[in-house]
Amino acid sequence: MAFELDTRRFALSLSAVERVVPVAEITPLPGAPEIVPGVINIRGQVLPVFDIRRRFGLPARKPILSDQLIIAKTSRRPVALWVDLVGGVLERTGECAGEDILEGLDYVEGVVKLEEGLILIHNLERFLSLEEEAALDGALAANKE
């Protein structure tokens, strides 16, 4: 599934995506890693929100009404990715392995070449570092009490 941040396009494997919802109020989560500004409540389920702008070095900004949340799942938990726009489903033709092109970006699973440019496909399983996972687990546990 393709999505945009500013004018840049990215993608996730469709198998990781559950649904897309309009942006919701993000409640701060003390002790969470910098990439997690807080949590949202979607149908009674509390999900951490990933501000992936921070991961990609894009300027921070506050949510606006046109933003969307991609509800996705990892093997550890469901998450919400805060994005500007969801662009639909892409066919994976002409894909290259991410590590062949982008050394050091463990969370990039591959690259798809389209007429309008390249799109990086991200692997949510490797999106957070071990330290960030531990910090998120701790923050979620501390805030349940």
DRENVEXDREN-439352 format. One line per field, with one value per residue (C-alpha): x, y, z. Coordinates in steps of 0.5 Angstrom, whole numbers, always signed. Layout:
BEGIN
px c(X,...)
py c(Y,...)
pz c(Z,...)
This chain:
BEGIN
px c(+0,+3,+3,+6,+9,+10,+11,+15,+12,+13,+10,+8,+7,-1,-1,+1,-4,-11,-15,-14,-18,-18,-13,-15,-13,-7,-6,+1,+5,+10,+17,+15,+21,+21,+18,+12,+8,+3,-3,-10,-16,-19,-26,-24,-16,-11,-5,+1,+2,+9,+11,+15,+17,+22,+25,+26,+28,+23,+20,+16,+9,+2,-4,-8,-15,-13,-8,-9,-7,-5,-7,-2,+0,+7,+8,+9,+3,-2,+0,-2,+2,+1,+1,-1,-4,-6,-5,-7,-4,+2,+4,+11,+14,+21,+23,+30,+32,+33,+40,+43,+41,+41,+46,+44,+37,+34,+27,+27,+25,+25,+25,+20,+21,+15,+15,+14,+20,+22,+18,+21,+18,+18,+18,+14,+18,+24,+22,+23,+30,+31,+32,+25,+21,+24,+22,+15,+14,+15,+11,+5,+6,+7,+1,-4,-3)
py c(+0,+7,+13,+20,+24,+31,+30,+23,+17,+10,+4,-2,-9,-10,-16,-12,-7,-8,-1,+6,+11,+19,+22,+22,+26,+23,+22,+23,+17,+19,+15,+13,+13,+20,+16,+15,+21,+18,+13,+13,+9,+6,+2,+1,-2,+3,+3,+7,+12,+12,+19,+16,+23,+23,+16,+20,+26,+30,+37,+35,+38,+38,+33,+36,+34,+31,+26,+19,+13,+7,+1,-4,-10,-13,-20,-16,-11,-7,+0,+6,+10,+17,+19,+25,+21,+14,+13,+6,-1,-2,-8,-10,-11,-9,-9,-9,-11,-6,-8,-8,+0,+3,+0,+1,+2,-4,-2,-2,-8,-6,-1,-1,+3,+6,+11,+17,+15,+10,+8,+5,-1,-1,-7,-6,-12,-8,-1,+0,-1,-6,+0,+3,-3,-4,+4,+3,-4,+0,+6,+2,-2,+4,+7,+1,+2)
pz c(+0,-2,+2,+2,+7,+4,-3,-2,-3,+1,+1,+6,+5,+4,+8,+14,+13,+17,+15,+14,+18,+19,+24,+31,+37,+39,+47,+49,+52,+57,+56,+49,+44,+40,+34,+38,+40,+43,+43,+40,+41,+35,+37,+44,+42,+44,+39,+39,+33,+29,+27,+21,+19,+25,+22,+15,+18,+15,+19,+25,+24,+28,+25,+20,+18,+12,+15,+15,+20,+17,+22,+21,+25,+27,+30,+37,+36,+32,+31,+27,+22,+21,+14,+10,+5,+3,-5,-6,-8,-12,-16,-14,-21,-22,-14,-12,-5,+0,+3,-4,-5,+2,+7,+14,+13,+16,+16,+8,+5,-2,-8,-13,-20,-23,-28,-23,-19,-14,-8,-2,+1,+9,+14,+20,+23,+23,+24,+31,+34,+40,+45,+42,+42,+50,+51,+48,+52,+58,+57,+55,+61,+66,+63,+64,+71)
